[in-house]
Amino acid sequence: MARVTLQTIADRLGVSRATVSYAFSRPDQLSEGLRQRIMEVADELGYAGPNPTARSLRLGRAGALGLIFTETLAYAFADPYSIGFLQGLATAAEDAGVGLLILPLPHGDRRSDTVRDAVVDSFCVMSLSDGHPALAEVFARKLPVVVVDEPYVPGHPFLGIDEPAAAATAARHVLRLGHRRVGVAMVGLHEDGYTGWASQERQESAVYEAMRRRRSGYQQACEEAGVDWSGVPFYEVARNSRETGRKAGHALLGRDPRPTAILTNTDVLALGILDAAADLGLEVPRELSVVGFSDSAAEEAGLTTIRQAKQEMGEAAGRLLLSGAAAEPERLTFPYELIVRASTAPPPQA
């Protein structure tokens, strides 16, 4: 059978091709009777409508925002921080009547064809590692771009928090309570799948800028309090999950002497640390203090954490992209807040 096109329907009805096109794209331009006749003939001939890709090329817009996200789709809809950000971004898209296309690039996936082939009007880049090839592809598309969390790219709007200051605030909280045996558990430093003790060199060479800066905040606060950073046990995990947090907790709490306070760079890891403490029969906070980050899965567990405006950040990113992003300030810094709950207290007496 010959392929059915708009012209096929126009010839059958004796109208122009533009008239048939209006029935699908601008129905308000036709009488209800004429539009109904066109749709009946289209249905009879098996024509479902104009090709959406071709239509977007003609119009010069796709009607969708693209989110480049360095995790799997399953993770995006399970991680509390990601969910909050996605809710904000989706709200901005929905308010503007456009779609949201998520382009997952899990850790270690260095492809750029996903970006090259995406039919979108703009890109929100969220948490890409330094020098990721997808970044070059994004900028080659010459579309509006907003970067969230990392990496900072001069000349393009950047949304995030003051990472070193926020991390230092978390560390100072336990240090001011009197803790000096501090441990750290972090995810998001490298893409090589490594889990284990992280040397100073490995910490400083992390390929994720935000995590480098967050770690530097912990170090700054410890050194201000007279704690030798080289003696702070630092455990790195490859994935952000409660189970990897539990593994980190067992490693840190298995040291002699064990830490009396553990800092983590996500709430999910912190919950895993609490699980490890429970496994070992340690009372929180009497015997161990734990601090998370993001306030995305913390309230029910009574977890002390740093609160981020994740949903507001998502909405702001979406509205920047929808406005073209060009005239906005280069850096938009969002507030953070230390939320003190029941997982922190002064250290146990010797």
Contacts in CASP RR format, 6 or more apart in sequence:
PFRMAT RR
TARGET T0000
AUTHOR 0000-0000-0000
METHOD contacts of the structure
MODEL  1
MARVTLQTIADRLGVSRATVSYAFSRPDQLSEGLRQRIMEVADELGYAGP
NPTARSLRLGRAGALGLIFTETLAYAFADPYSIGFLQGLATAAEDAGVGL
LILPLPHGDRRSDTVRDAVVDSFCVMSLSDGHPALAEVFARKLPVVVVDE
PYVPGHPFLGIDEPAAAATAARHVLRLGHRRVGVAMVGLHEDGYTGWASQ
ERQESAVYEAMRRRRSGYQQACEEAGVDWSGVPFYEVARNSRETGRKAGH
ALLGRDPRPTAILTNTDVLALGILDAAADLGLEVPRELSVVGFSDSAAEE
AGLTTIRQAKQEMGEAAGRLLLSGAAAEPERLTFPYELIVRASTAPPPQA
2 8 0 8 1.000
4 45 0 8 1.000
4 46 0 8 1.000
4 47 0 8 1.000
5 47 0 8 1.000
6 17 0 8 1.000
6 20 0 8 1.000
6 21 0 8 1.000
6 50 0 8 1.000
7 17 0 8 1.000
7 20 0 8 1.000
8 45 0 8 1.000
8 47 0 8 1.000
9 20 0 8 1.000
9 38 0 8 1.000
9 41 0 8 1.000
9 42 0 8 1.000
9 45 0 8 1.000
9 47 0 8 1.000
10 16 0 8 1.000
10 17 0 8 1.000
10 19 0 8 1.000
10 20 0 8 1.000
12 41 0 8 1.000
12 45 0 8 1.000
13 20 0 8 1.000
13 37 0 8 1.000
13 38 0 8 1.000
13 41 0 8 1.000
15 34 0 8 1.000
15 38 0 8 1.000
19 30 0 8 1.000
19 34 0 8 1.000
19 38 0 8 1.000
20 38 0 8 1.000
20 42 0 8 1.000
21 50 0 8 1.000
22 29 0 8 1.000
22 30 0 8 1.000
22 35 0 8 1.000
23 30 0 8 1.000
23 34 0 8 1.000
23 35 0 8 1.000
23 38 0 8 1.000
23 39 0 8 1.000
23 42 0 8 1.000
24 49 0 8 1.000
24 50 0 8 1.000
25 50 0 8 1.000
25 55 0 8 1.000
27 35 0 8 1.000
30 38 0 8 1.000
42 48 0 8 1.000
42 49 0 8 1.000
53 119 0 8 1.000
56 62 0 8 1.000
56 63 0 8 1.000
56 119 0 8 1.000
61 121 0 8 1.000
62 119 0 8 1.000
62 120 0 8 1.000
62 121 0 8 1.000
63 97 0 8 1.000
63 98 0 8 1.000
63 99 0 8 1.000
63 120 0 8 1.000
63 121 0 8 1.000
64 93 0 8 1.000
64 98 0 8 1.000
64 99 0 8 1.000
64 100 0 8 1.000
64 101 0 8 1.000
64 119 0 8 1.000
64 120 0 8 1.000
64 121 0 8 1.000
65 89 0 8 1.000
65 93 0 8 1.000
65 98 0 8 1.000
65 99 0 8 1.000
65 100 0 8 1.000
65 101 0 8 1.000
65 120 0 8 1.000
65 121 0 8 1.000
65 122 0 8 1.000
65 123 0 8 1.000
65 124 0 8 1.000
65 318 0 8 1.000
65 321 0 8 1.000
65 322 0 8 1.000
66 100 0 8 1.000
66 101 0 8 1.000
66 102 0 8 1.000
66 103 0 8 1.000
66 118 0 8 1.000
66 120 0 8 1.000
66 122 0 8 1.000
66 123 0 8 1.000
66 124 0 8 1.000
67 86 0 8 1.000
67 89 0 8 1.000
67 100 0 8 1.000
67 101 0 8 1.000
67 102 0 8 1.000
67 103 0 8 1.000
67 123 0 8 1.000
67 124 0 8 1.000
67 126 0 8 1.000
68 103 0 8 1.000
68 105 0 8 1.000
68 114 0 8 1.000
68 115 0 8 1.000
68 123 0 8 1.000
68 124 0 8 1.000
68 125 0 8 1.000
68 126 0 8 1.000
68 128 0 8 1.000
68 134 0 8 1.000
68 138 0 8 1.000
69 76 0 8 1.000
69 82 0 8 1.000
69 102 0 8 1.000
69 103 0 8 1.000
69 104 0 8 1.000
69 105 0 8 1.000
69 126 0 8 1.000
69 127 0 8 1.000
70 104 0 8 1.000
70 105 0 8 1.000
70 106 0 8 1.000
70 107 0 8 1.000
70 126 0 8 1.000
70 127 0 8 1.000
70 128 0 8 1.000
70 129 0 8 1.000
71 79 0 8 1.000
71 82 0 8 1.000
71 104 0 8 1.000
71 106 0 8 1.000
71 107 0 8 1.000
72 104 0 8 1.000
72 106 0 8 1.000
73 102 0 8 1.000
73 104 0 8 1.000
75 82 0 8 1.000
75 106 0 8 1.000
75 240 0 8 1.000
76 82 0 8 1.000
76 83 0 8 1.000
76 86 0 8 1.000
76 102 0 8 1.000
76 104 0 8 1.000
77 83 0 8 1.000
77 86 0 8 1.000
79 240 0 8 1.000
79 268 0 8 1.000
79 296 0 8 1.000
80 267 0 8 1.000
80 268 0 8 1.000
80 294 0 8 1.000
80 296 0 8 1.000
80 297 0 8 1.000
81 266 0 8 1.000
81 267 0 8 1.000
81 294 0 8 1.000
81 296 0 8 1.000
81 308 0 8 1.000
81 310 0 8 1.000
83 296 0 8 1.000
84 296 0 8 1.000
84 310 0 8 1.000
84 311 0 8 1.000
84 314 0 8 1.000
85 126 0 8 1.000
85 148 0 8 1.000
85 310 0 8 1.000
85 311 0 8 1.000
85 313 0 8 1.000
85 314 0 8 1.000
86 102 0 8 1.000
86 314 0 8 1.000
87 311 0 8 1.000
87 314 0 8 1.000
88 311 0 8 1.000
88 312 0 8 1.000
88 313 0 8 1.000
88 314 0 8 1.000
88 315 0 8 1.000
88 318 0 8 1.000
89 100 0 8 1.000
89 124 0 8 1.000
89 314 0 8 1.000
89 315 0 8 1.000
89 317 0 8 1.000
89 318 0 8 1.000
90 100 0 8 1.000
91 311 0 8 1.000
91 314 0 8 1.000
91 315 0 8 1.000
92 314 0 8 1.000
92 315 0 8 1.000
92 316 0 8 1.000
92 317 0 8 1.000
92 318 0 8 1.000
92 319 0 8 1.000
92 321 0 8 1.000
92 322 0 8 1.000
93 99 0 8 1.000
93 100 0 8 1.000
93 318 0 8 1.000
93 322 0 8 1.000
96 322 0 8 1.000
98 121 0 8 1.000
98 322 0 8 1.000
101 118 0 8 1.000
101 119 0 8 1.000
101 120 0 8 1.000
103 114 0 8 1.000
103 115 0 8 1.000
103 118 0 8 1.000
105 111 0 8 1.000
105 114 0 8 1.000
105 128 0 8 1.000
105 132 0 8 1.000
105 134 0 8 1.000
107 188 0 8 1.000
107 191 0 8 1.000
107 193 0 8 1.000
107 238 0 8 1.000
108 191 0 8 1.000
110 132 0 8 1.000
110 133 0 8 1.000
110 134 0 8 1.000
111 133 0 8 1.000
111 134 0 8 1.000
112 133 0 8 1.000
112 134 0 8 1.000
112 136 0 8 1.000
112 137 0 8 1.000
114 134 0 8 1.000
115 123 0 8 1.000
115 134 0 8 1.000
115 137 0 8 1.000
115 138 0 8 1.000
115 141 0 8 1.000
116 137 0 8 1.000
116 141 0 8 1.000
120 143 0 8 1.000
121 143 0 8 1.000
121 144 0 8 1.000
121 321 0 8 1.000
122 143 0 8 1.000
122 144 0 8 1.000
122 145 0 8 1.000
122 146 0 8 1.000
122 321 0 8 1.000
122 322 0 8 1.000
122 324 0 8 1.000
122 325 0 8 1.000
123 138 0 8 1.000
123 141 0 8 1.000
123 143 0 8 1.000
123 144 0 8 1.000
123 145 0 8 1.000
123 146 0 8 1.000
123 321 0 8 1.000
124 145 0 8 1.000
124 146 0 8 1.000
124 148 0 8 1.000
124 317 0 8 1.000
124 318 0 8 1.000
124 321 0 8 1.000
125 134 0 8 1.000
125 135 0 8 1.000
125 138 0 8 1.000
125 145 0 8 1.000
125 146 0 8 1.000
125 147 0 8 1.000
125 148 0 8 1.000
126 147 0 8 1.000
126 148 0 8 1.000
126 149 0 8 1.000
127 148 0 8 1.000
127 149 0 8 1.000
127 150 0 8 1.000
127 208 0 8 1.000
127 210 0 8 1.000
128 134 0 8 1.000
128 135 0 8 1.000
128 147 0 8 1.000
128 150 0 8 1.000
128 151 0 8 1.000
129 150 0 8 1.000
129 151 0 8 1.000
129 191 0 8 1.000
129 207 0 8 1.000
129 208 0 8 1.000
130 151 0 8 1.000
130 207 0 8 1.000
130 208 0 8 1.000
130 209 0 8 1.000
131 151 0 8 1.000
135 151 0 8 1.000
135 153 0 8 1.000
138 145 0 8 1.000
139 145 0 8 1.000
144 320 0 8 1.000
144 321 0 8 1.000
144 324 0 8 1.000
144 325 0 8 1.000
144 326 0 8 1.000
145 153 0 8 1.000
145 156 0 8 1.000
145 157 0 8 1.000
145 325 0 8 1.000
146 156 0 8 1.000
146 157 0 8 1.000
146 158 0 8 1.000
146 159 0 8 1.000
146 317 0 8 1.000
146 318 0 8 1.000
146 320 0 8 1.000
146 321 0 8 1.000
146 325 0 8 1.000
147 153 0 8 1.000
147 156 0 8 1.000
147 157 0 8 1.000
147 158 0 8 1.000
147 159 0 8 1.000
148 158 0 8 1.000
148 159 0 8 1.000
148 160 0 8 1.000
148 313 0 8 1.000
148 314 0 8 1.000
148 317 0 8 1.000
149 159 0 8 1.000
149 160 0 8 1.000
149 210 0 8 1.000
150 208 0 8 1.000
150 209 0 8 1.000
150 210 0 8 1.000
150 211 0 8 1.000
151 209 0 8 1.000
152 158 0 8 1.000
152 209 0 8 1.000
152 331 0 8 1.000
154 330 0 8 1.000
155 330 0 8 1.000
156 325 0 8 1.000
156 330 0 8 1.000
157 320 0 8 1.000
157 325 0 8 1.000
157 328 0 8 1.000
157 329 0 8 1.000
157 330 0 8 1.000
157 331 0 8 1.000
157 332 0 8 1.000
158 330 0 8 1.000
158 331 0 8 1.000
158 332 0 8 1.000
159 313 0 8 1.000
159 314 0 8 1.000
159 316 0 8 1.000
159 317 0 8 1.000
159 320 0 8 1.000
159 332 0 8 1.000
159 334 0 8 1.000
160 313 0 8 1.000
160 332 0 8 1.000
160 333 0 8 1.000
160 334 0 8 1.000
161 308 0 8 1.000
161 333 0 8 1.000
161 334 0 8 1.000
161 335 0 8 1.000
161 336 0 8 1.000
162 333 0 8 1.000
162 336 0 8 1.000
163 210 0 8 1.000
163 213 0 8 1.000
163 214 0 8 1.000
163 217 0 8 1.000
164 213 0 8 1.000
164 214 0 8 1.000
164 216 0 8 1.000
164 217 0 8 1.000
164 220 0 8 1.000
165 217 0 8 1.000
165 336 0 8 1.000
166 214 0 8 1.000
166 293 0 8 1.000
166 306 0 8 1.000
166 308 0 8 1.000
166 336 0 8 1.000
167 213 0 8 1.000
167 214 0 8 1.000
167 215 0 8 1.000
167 216 0 8 1.000
167 217 0 8 1.000
167 218 0 8 1.000
167 221 0 8 1.000
167 263 0 8 1.000
167 265 0 8 1.000
167 293 0 8 1.000
167 306 0 8 1.000
168 217 0 8 1.000
168 218 0 8 1.000
168 220 0 8 1.000
168 221 0 8 1.000
169 221 0 8 1.000
169 306 0 8 1.000
169 336 0 8 1.000
169 338 0 8 1.000
170 218 0 8 1.000
170 263 0 8 1.000
170 291 0 8 1.000
170 292 0 8 1.000
170 293 0 8 1.000
170 305 0 8 1.000
170 306 0 8 1.000
170 338 0 8 1.000
171 182 0 8 1.000
171 217 0 8 1.000
171 218 0 8 1.000
171 221 0 8 1.000
171 222 0 8 1.000
171 263 0 8 1.000
171 291 0 8 1.000
172 221 0 8 1.000
172 224 0 8 1.000
172 225 0 8 1.000
173 291 0 8 1.000
173 304 0 8 1.000
173 338 0 8 1.000
173 340 0 8 1.000
173 344 0 8 1.000
174 182 0 8 1.000
174 261 0 8 1.000
174 263 0 8 1.000
174 289 0 8 1.000
174 291 0 8 1.000
174 344 0 8 1.000
175 182 0 8 1.000
175 221 0 8 1.000
175 222 0 8 1.000
175 225 0 8 1.000
175 227 0 8 1.000
177 261 0 8 1.000
177 289 0 8 1.000
177 344 0 8 1.000
177 345 0 8 1.000
177 346 0 8 1.000
177 347 0 8 1.000
178 346 0 8 1.000
178 347 0 8 1.000
179 260 0 8 1.000
179 261 0 8 1.000
179 289 0 8 1.000
179 346 0 8 1.000
179 347 0 8 1.000
180 225 0 8 1.000
180 227 0 8 1.000
180 260 0 8 1.000
180 347 0 8 1.000
181 257 0 8 1.000
181 258 0 8 1.000
181 259 0 8 1.000
181 260 0 8 1.000
181 261 0 8 1.000
181 347 0 8 1.000
182 222 0 8 1.000
182 227 0 8 1.000
182 232 0 8 1.000
182 259 0 8 1.000
182 260 0 8 1.000
182 261 0 8 1.000
182 262 0 8 1.000
182 263 0 8 1.000
183 232 0 8 1.000
183 233 0 8 1.000
183 234 0 8 1.000
183 235 0 8 1.000
183 252 0 8 1.000
183 259 0 8 1.000
183 261 0 8 1.000
183 262 0 8 1.000
183 263 0 8 1.000
184 215 0 8 1.000
184 218 0 8 1.000
184 232 0 8 1.000
184 233 0 8 1.000
184 234 0 8 1.000
184 235 0 8 1.000
184 262 0 8 1.000
184 263 0 8 1.000
184 264 0 8 1.000
185 235 0 8 1.000
185 236 0 8 1.000
185 237 0 8 1.000
185 245 0 8 1.000
185 248 0 8 1.000
185 249 0 8 1.000
185 252 0 8 1.000
185 262 0 8 1.000
185 263 0 8 1.000
185 264 0 8 1.000
185 265 0 8 1.000
185 269 0 8 1.000
185 273 0 8 1.000
186 198 0 8 1.000
186 211 0 8 1.000
186 214 0 8 1.000
186 215 0 8 1.000
186 234 0 8 1.000
186 235 0 8 1.000
186 236 0 8 1.000
186 237 0 8 1.000
186 264 0 8 1.000
186 265 0 8 1.000
186 269 0 8 1.000
187 211 0 8 1.000
187 236 0 8 1.000
187 237 0 8 1.000
187 238 0 8 1.000
187 239 0 8 1.000
187 240 0 8 1.000
187 244 0 8 1.000
187 265 0 8 1.000
187 266 0 8 1.000
187 269 0 8 1.000
188 206 0 8 1.000
188 208 0 8 1.000
188 211 0 8 1.000
188 240 0 8 1.000
188 265 0 8 1.000
189 198 0 8 1.000
189 202 0 8 1.000
189 203 0 8 1.000
189 206 0 8 1.000
189 207 0 8 1.000
189 208 0 8 1.000
189 211 0 8 1.000
189 212 0 8 1.000
189 215 0 8 1.000
189 236 0 8 1.000
190 202 0 8 1.000
190 205 0 8 1.000
190 206 0 8 1.000
190 207 0 8 1.000
190 208 0 8 1.000
190 236 0 8 1.000
191 207 0 8 1.000
192 238 0 8 1.000
193 238 0 8 1.000
194 236 0 8 1.000
194 238 0 8 1.000
195 236 0 8 1.000
195 237 0 8 1.000
195 238 0 8 1.000
195 244 0 8 1.000
195 247 0 8 1.000
196 235 0 8 1.000
196 236 0 8 1.000
196 237 0 8 1.000
196 251 0 8 1.000
197 233 0 8 1.000
197 234 0 8 1.000
197 235 0 8 1.000
197 236 0 8 1.000
197 251 0 8 1.000
198 234 0 8 1.000
198 235 0 8 1.000
198 236 0 8 1.000
200 229 0 8 1.000
200 230 0 8 1.000
202 236 0 8 1.000
203 212 0 8 1.000
203 215 0 8 1.000
203 234 0 8 1.000
204 212 0 8 1.000
206 212 0 8 1.000
206 215 0 8 1.000
211 265 0 8 1.000
214 265 0 8 1.000
214 293 0 8 1.000
215 265 0 8 1.000
218 232 0 8 1.000
218 263 0 8 1.000
219 229 0 8 1.000
219 232 0 8 1.000
222 228 0 8 1.000
222 229 0 8 1.000
222 232 0 8 1.000
223 229 0 8 1.000
233 252 0 8 1.000
233 255 0 8 1.000
233 259 0 8 1.000
235 248 0 8 1.000
235 249 0 8 1.000
235 251 0 8 1.000
235 252 0 8 1.000
237 244 0 8 1.000
237 245 0 8 1.000
237 247 0 8 1.000
237 248 0 8 1.000
237 269 0 8 1.000
238 244 0 8 1.000
240 266 0 8 1.000
240 268 0 8 1.000
240 269 0 8 1.000
241 268 0 8 1.000
242 268 0 8 1.000
242 269 0 8 1.000
242 271 0 8 1.000
242 272 0 8 1.000
242 275 0 8 1.000
243 272 0 8 1.000
244 269 0 8 1.000
244 272 0 8 1.000
245 264 0 8 1.000
245 268 0 8 1.000
245 269 0 8 1.000
245 270 0 8 1.000
245 271 0 8 1.000
245 272 0 8 1.000
245 273 0 8 1.000
245 275 0 8 1.000
245 276 0 8 1.000
246 272 0 8 1.000
246 273 0 8 1.000
246 275 0 8 1.000
246 276 0 8 1.000
246 279 0 8 1.000
247 276 0 8 1.000
248 264 0 8 1.000
248 269 0 8 1.000
248 272 0 8 1.000
248 273 0 8 1.000
248 276 0 8 1.000
249 262 0 8 1.000
249 272 0 8 1.000
249 273 0 8 1.000
249 276 0 8 1.000
249 277 0 8 1.000
250 276 0 8 1.000
250 279 0 8 1.000
250 280 0 8 1.000
252 258 0 8 1.000
252 259 0 8 1.000
252 262 0 8 1.000
252 273 0 8 1.000
252 276 0 8 1.000
253 259 0 8 1.000
253 276 0 8 1.000
253 277 0 8 1.000
253 280 0 8 1.000
253 282 0 8 1.000
253 288 0 8 1.000
259 288 0 8 1.000
260 287 0 8 1.000
260 288 0 8 1.000
260 289 0 8 1.000
260 347 0 8 1.000
260 348 0 8 1.000
261 288 0 8 1.000
261 289 0 8 1.000
261 290 0 8 1.000
261 291 0 8 1.000
261 344 0 8 1.000
261 347 0 8 1.000
262 270 0 8 1.000
262 273 0 8 1.000
262 288 0 8 1.000
262 289 0 8 1.000
262 290 0 8 1.000
262 291 0 8 1.000
263 291 0 8 1.000
263 292 0 8 1.000
264 270 0 8 1.000
264 273 0 8 1.000
264 290 0 8 1.000
264 291 0 8 1.000
264 292 0 8 1.000
264 293 0 8 1.000
265 292 0 8 1.000
265 293 0 8 1.000
266 292 0 8 1.000
266 293 0 8 1.000
266 294 0 8 1.000
267 292 0 8 1.000
267 293 0 8 1.000
267 294 0 8 1.000
267 295 0 8 1.000
267 296 0 8 1.000
267 297 0 8 1.000
267 298 0 8 1.000
267 303 0 8 1.000
267 305 0 8 1.000
268 297 0 8 1.000
269 292 0 8 1.000
270 290 0 8 1.000
270 291 0 8 1.000
270 292 0 8 1.000
270 293 0 8 1.000
270 298 0 8 1.000
270 303 0 8 1.000
270 305 0 8 1.000
270 343 0 8 1.000
271 297 0 8 1.000
271 301 0 8 1.000
271 303 0 8 1.000
273 290 0 8 1.000
274 284 0 8 1.000
274 290 0 8 1.000
274 301 0 8 1.000
274 303 0 8 1.000
274 343 0 8 1.000
277 283 0 8 1.000
277 284 0 8 1.000
277 287 0 8 1.000
277 288 0 8 1.000
277 290 0 8 1.000
282 288 0 8 1.000
284 290 0 8 1.000
284 342 0 8 1.000
284 343 0 8 1.000
285 342 0 8 1.000
285 343 0 8 1.000
285 344 0 8 1.000
285 345 0 8 1.000
286 345 0 8 1.000
286 348 0 8 1.000
287 348 0 8 1.000
289 304 0 8 1.000
289 343 0 8 1.000
289 344 0 8 1.000
289 345 0 8 1.000
289 347 0 8 1.000
290 303 0 8 1.000
290 304 0 8 1.000
290 343 0 8 1.000
290 344 0 8 1.000
291 303 0 8 1.000
291 304 0 8 1.000
291 305 0 8 1.000
291 306 0 8 1.000
291 343 0 8 1.000
291 344 0 8 1.000
292 298 0 8 1.000
292 303 0 8 1.000
292 304 0 8 1.000
292 305 0 8 1.000
292 306 0 8 1.000
293 305 0 8 1.000
293 306 0 8 1.000
293 308 0 8 1.000
294 305 0 8 1.000
294 306 0 8 1.000
294 307 0 8 1.000
294 308 0 8 1.000
294 310 0 8 1.000
295 305 0 8 1.000
295 306 0 8 1.000
295 307 0 8 1.000
295 308 0 8 1.000
295 339 0 8 1.000
296 308 0 8 1.000
296 310 0 8 1.000
297 303 0 8 1.000
298 304 0 8 1.000
298 305 0 8 1.000
298 339 0 8 1.000
298 341 0 8 1.000
299 341 0 8 1.000
301 343 0 8 1.000
302 341 0 8 1.000
302 342 0 8 1.000
302 343 0 8 1.000
303 341 0 8 1.000
303 343 0 8 1.000
304 338 0 8 1.000
304 339 0 8 1.000
304 340 0 8 1.000
304 341 0 8 1.000
304 342 0 8 1.000
304 343 0 8 1.000
304 344 0 8 1.000
305 338 0 8 1.000
305 339 0 8 1.000
305 341 0 8 1.000
306 336 0 8 1.000
306 337 0 8 1.000
306 338 0 8 1.000
306 339 0 8 1.000
307 336 0 8 1.000
307 337 0 8 1.000
307 338 0 8 1.000
307 339 0 8 1.000
308 334 0 8 1.000
308 336 0 8 1.000
309 334 0 8 1.000
309 335 0 8 1.000
309 336 0 8 1.000
312 334 0 8 1.000
313 334 0 8 1.000
316 332 0 8 1.000
316 334 0 8 1.000
320 328 0 8 1.000
END
